[in-house]
Amino acid sequence: MGPQHGHVIRFIRANGGALSYRELDAGGIPRSAVSAAVAAGVIERVRRGWFATTDAPRDVVRAARVGGAVTAASAARLDGIWLLGDPLLHVRVPSSTGRLRNPDASNEPLDRLQHRVCVHYRSAPAVLGARDALPIALAEMLACAEPTAAIVAMDSAVSLGALTIGDLAGVRALTLPSRRHLVDRVQPGSASGIETIVRLFLRTRGIRHRIQVLIPRVGHVDLLIGDRLVIEVDGEGFHTGPEFEADRRRDFELVMRGYLVLRLSYRMVLSEWDAVSSGILELVRRGEHRWGQRTVEHPPATVPLRRLDRLAFA
């Protein structure tokens, strides 16, 4: 690979993985250099006038074939954002765009239903390259996704450090006025998307709660309702290993001290939420989240846990 090819590859890769002649021209990349890179097999022509590096993310290439930039949930996924399921490819194109193409065969017209593509017609901010920046992608997600899914994504972006709380002002400015209030519901600290789902439910029902509460000798718990109702949320595939054992010891310590612990699995939140949420409401209705005459916080357990094979039984 000659140095001229390296320059072309680096420029396309630094700008999302796929670019049109328009962006390449603006970046000072000669078309002769682009043609040479295609001939050398180090970049590929994905649509007339569009080019991608051979290691570009698949959905970036597919969006380029359609004729725009990957956006909304499809772009957020590329940044490692926690998402609820969304099987569509989201592509943002300028409002005046026509002749959209099949994401997997650029010589065929786009059939949105058959090809499972959601087209976002929006010219501002300008569509540059084939991958929207995260703030634009989240604003587009707010336009088409269910509110919970969009808030989960924004919570995840902040928790992962992909966005700061200050960056959310930019997301809000890009969002349709009717959806801007959803940005205000983002709360940093949620460790996972399913934790956000539980938090949003509690907030919607007016149940006062705190997240990531530090309890001495136990550590941070995911959610604390009232005085003593602890909700811990396990991620997908969380079944065995040291972390599993450590959390069971935490649960033991909490119960010994008078707390009521609900440990929710990934499946319980996503597949059995009606029953689980009804149970949480019933516990709150019964006042189980408050210290009472029969439920008071006890001092930390003073007897250390020992291995079963070291215990003597009379």
C-alpha positions in Angstrom: 0.0 0.0 0.0 1.5 3.3 -1.1 1.6 6.4 1.1 -1.1 8.0 -1.1 -3.4 5.1 -0.4 -2.7 5.4 3.3 -3.7 9.1 3.3 -7.1 8.2 1.6 -7.8 5.4 4.0 -7.0 7.5 7.1 -9.1 10.3 6.0 -12.2 8.1 5.3 -11.7 6.1 8.5 -11.4 9.3 10.6 -14.7 10.5 9.2 -16.8 7.5 10.0 -15.7 4.9 7.5 -17.5 5.9 4.4 -17.6 9.2 2.4 -19.0 10.6 -0.8 -17.0 12.5 -3.5 -18.4 15.7 -2.0 -16.7 15.1 1.4 -13.5 13.8 -0.2 -13.3 16.9 -2.5 -13.8 19.1 0.5 -11.1 17.3 2.3 -8.6 17.9 -0.5 -8.5 14.3 -1.6 -7.9 14.1 -5.4 -10.3 11.9 -7.3 -7.3 10.3 -9.0 -6.1 9.2 -5.5 -9.6 7.8 -4.8 -9.6 5.9 -8.0 -6.1 4.5 -7.4 -7.1 3.3 -3.9 -10.2 1.5 -5.4 -8.0 -0.1 -8.0 -5.6 -1.2 -5.3 -8.4 -2.8 -3.4 -7.8 -0.8 -0.2 -11.1 1.0 -0.3 -14.4 0.0 -2.0 -17.0 1.8 -4.1 -20.3 1.1 -2.2 -22.5 3.2 -4.4 -22.0 5.6 -7.2 -19.8 8.4 -5.8 -19.6 6.7 -2.3 -16.5 4.9 -0.9 -15.7 3.0 2.2 -12.7 1.5 3.9 -12.6 -2.3 3.9 -12.9 -2.3 7.7 -15.8 0.1 8.0 -18.7 -0.9 10.3 -21.3 -2.9 8.3 -24.2 -0.5 9.1 -22.1 2.5 8.0 -21.6 0.8 4.6 -25.3 -0.1 4.4 -26.3 3.4 5.1 -24.0 4.7 2.5 -25.6 2.4 0.0 -29.0 3.7 0.9 -27.7 7.2 0.3 -27.2 8.8 3.7 -25.8 8.5 7.2 -26.5 5.8 9.8 -28.3 7.4 12.6 -30.6 7.0 15.7 -30.3 3.6 17.4 -28.2 2.1 14.5 -25.5 4.8 15.1 -25.8 4.7 18.9 -25.1 0.9 18.7 -21.8 1.6 17.0 -20.7 3.7 20.0 -21.5 0.8 22.4 -24.7 2.4 23.8 -27.1 0.1 25.7 -30.2 -0.2 23.6 -33.6 -1.9 23.7 -34.1 -4.1 20.7 -34.5 -2.3 17.4 -34.1 -4.4 14.2 -34.2 -1.5 11.7 -31.4 0.2 10.0 -31.9 4.0 10.6 -30.6 6.3 7.8 -30.7 10.1 7.8 -30.9 11.7 4.4 -31.4 15.3 3.3 -35.1 16.2 2.9 -34.8 16.6 -0.9 -33.1 13.2 -1.4 -34.5 10.8 -4.0 -33.5 7.4 -5.5 -32.7 5.7 -2.3 -31.1 2.2 -2.7 -31.2 -1.2 -1.2 -28.7 -1.3 1.7 -27.3 -4.6 0.5 -27.4 -4.1 -3.2 -26.9 -0.5 -4.4 -28.2 -1.3 -7.9 -31.7 -1.9 -6.6 -34.2 0.6 -5.3 -35.0 0.8 -1.6 -38.0 -1.1 -0.3 -38.3 0.2 3.3 -40.5 -2.6 4.6 -38.6 -5.5 2.9 -35.2 -4.1 3.6 -36.1 -3.0 7.2 -34.9 0.6 6.8 -36.3 3.6 8.7 -35.5 6.8 6.6 -35.1 10.0 8.6 -35.6 13.0 6.2 -33.7 15.9 7.8 -31.3 18.3 6.2 -30.1 20.2 9.3 -27.6 19.6 10.6 -26.1 18.7 7.2 -25.6 15.0 6.4 -21.8 14.6 6.3 -20.4 11.2 5.6 -22.3 8.0 6.4 -22.3 8.2 10.2 -24.0 10.7 12.4 -22.3 11.9 15.5 -23.8 10.6 18.7 -25.7 13.8 19.7 -27.4 13.9 16.3 -28.1 10.2 16.4 -29.8 10.5 19.8 -31.9 13.4 18.7 -33.1 11.3 15.7 -33.8 8.4 18.1 -36.0 10.8 20.2 -38.0 11.5 17.0 -38.9 7.8 16.2 -38.2 5.5 19.2 -40.4 4.8 22.2 -39.7 7.3 25.0 -38.3 4.7 27.3 -35.9 3.3 24.7 -34.6 6.8 24.0 -34.1 7.7 27.6 -32.4 4.3 28.2 -30.0 5.2 25.4 -29.2 8.6 26.7 -28.7 7.3 30.2 -26.3 4.7 28.8 -24.4 7.3 26.8 -23.8 9.5 29.9 -23.0 6.5 32.2 -20.4 5.2 29.6 -18.8 8.7 29.3 -19.8 8.9 25.6 -21.6 12.1 26.4 -21.5 14.5 29.4 -24.5 16.1 31.1 -23.5 19.3 29.3 -23.6 17.5 25.9 -27.3 16.8 26.5 -28.1 20.5 25.9 -26.9 19.9 22.4 -29.1 16.9 22.0 -32.0 18.9 23.4 -31.4 21.7 20.9 -31.5 19.2 18.0 -34.7 17.4 19.2 -38.2 18.2 18.1 -39.8 20.6 20.6 -42.5 18.0 21.5 -39.8 15.6 22.6 -37.4 17.9 24.4 -38.9 17.1 27.8 -37.6 13.5 27.5 -34.0 14.8 27.6 -34.7 16.3 31.0 -35.5 12.8 32.4 -31.9 11.6 31.9 -30.3 10.8 35.3 -26.6 9.9 35.5 -25.7 7.0 37.6 -27.8 4.1 36.1 -25.4 1.2 35.6 -27.5 -0.4 32.9 -30.5 0.0 30.6 -32.7 -2.3 32.6 -31.9 -0.2 35.7 -33.1 2.8 33.8 -36.3 1.0 33.0 -37.0 0.4 36.7 -36.1 4.0 37.6 -38.4 5.4 35.0 -41.3 3.2 36.2 -40.8 4.4 39.8 -40.6 8.0 38.7 -43.7 7.7 36.6 -45.6 6.2 39.6 -44.4 9.0 41.9 -42.4 6.6 44.1 -39.5 8.4 45.7 -36.3 6.6 45.3 -32.5 7.1 45.1 -30.0 5.5 42.8 -26.5 4.2 43.6 -27.0 4.7 47.3 -23.9 3.9 49.5 -24.7 1.7 52.4 -21.8 1.2 54.9 -20.1 -2.2 54.7 -22.2 -3.1 51.8 -21.4 -0.7 49.0 -23.6 1.0 46.5 -27.0 -0.5 45.8 -28.7 0.1 42.5 -32.0 1.6 43.8 -33.3 2.3 47.3 -37.0 3.0 47.8 -37.9 4.7 51.0 -35.8 3.6 54.0 -35.2 -0.1 53.3 -36.5 -1.5 50.0 -33.4 -2.3 48.0 -33.7 -3.2 44.3 -30.6 -4.7 42.6 -30.7 -5.3 38.8 -28.6 -8.1 37.3 -27.3 -7.9 33.7 -27.8 -10.4 30.9 -25.9 -13.6 31.4 -25.3 -13.0 35.1 -25.5 -16.4 36.7 -22.2 -17.6 38.2 -18.7 -16.5 39.1 -17.1 -14.3 41.8 -19.4 -11.3 41.2 -22.4 -13.5 41.6 -21.1 -14.8 44.9 -20.2 -11.3 46.1 -23.6 -10.0 45.4 -25.3 -12.8 47.4 -23.1 -11.9 50.3 -24.2 -8.3 50.0 -27.8 -9.4 50.0 -27.2 -11.5 53.1 -25.6 -8.5 54.9 -28.5 -6.2 53.8 -31.2 -8.7 55.1 -29.3 -9.2 58.4 -29.5 -5.4 58.8 -33.2 -5.3 58.2 -33.4 -4.3 54.5 -35.8 -5.9 52.1 -33.9 -6.9 48.9 -35.4 -7.5 45.5 -32.9 -8.8 43.0 -34.2 -8.6 39.5 -32.8 -10.5 36.5 -32.5 -9.2 33.0 -35.4 -11.5 31.9 -37.6 -10.4 34.8 -37.4 -6.7 33.7 -37.7 -7.3 29.9 -40.1 -10.3 29.8 -42.0 -10.4 33.0 -42.3 -6.7 33.8 -46.1 -6.6 34.4 -45.8 -9.1 37.3 -42.6 -7.6 38.7 -43.8 -4.0 38.6 -47.1 -5.0 40.2 -45.2 -6.7 43.0 -43.1 -3.6 43.6 -46.2 -1.5 43.9 -47.8 -4.0 46.3 -44.7 -3.8 48.6 -44.9 0.0 48.6 -48.6 -0.1 49.2 -48.0 -2.3 52.3 -45.4 0.1 53.6 -42.6 -2.5 53.3 -40.2 0.3 52.1 -40.3 2.0 55.5 -38.8 1.2 58.9 -41.6 0.3 61.3 -41.9 -1.1 64.8 -41.0 -4.6 63.5 -38.5 -3.5 60.9 -35.6 -1.4 62.1 -32.1 -1.2 60.8 -29.8 -3.5 62.7 -26.1 -3.1 63.2 -23.8 -4.8 60.8 -23.3 -8.5 61.2 -20.4 -9.2 63.5 -19.9 -12.9 62.7 -17.8 -13.3 59.5 -18.8 -15.8 56.8 -16.8 -19.0 56.9 -16.5 -21.8 54.5 -19.0 -24.6 55.0 -16.2 -27.2 55.3 -14.7 -25.3 58.2 -17.8 -25.3 60.3 -18.3 -27.7 63.1 -21.8 -29.1 63.7 -22.9 -30.5 67.0 
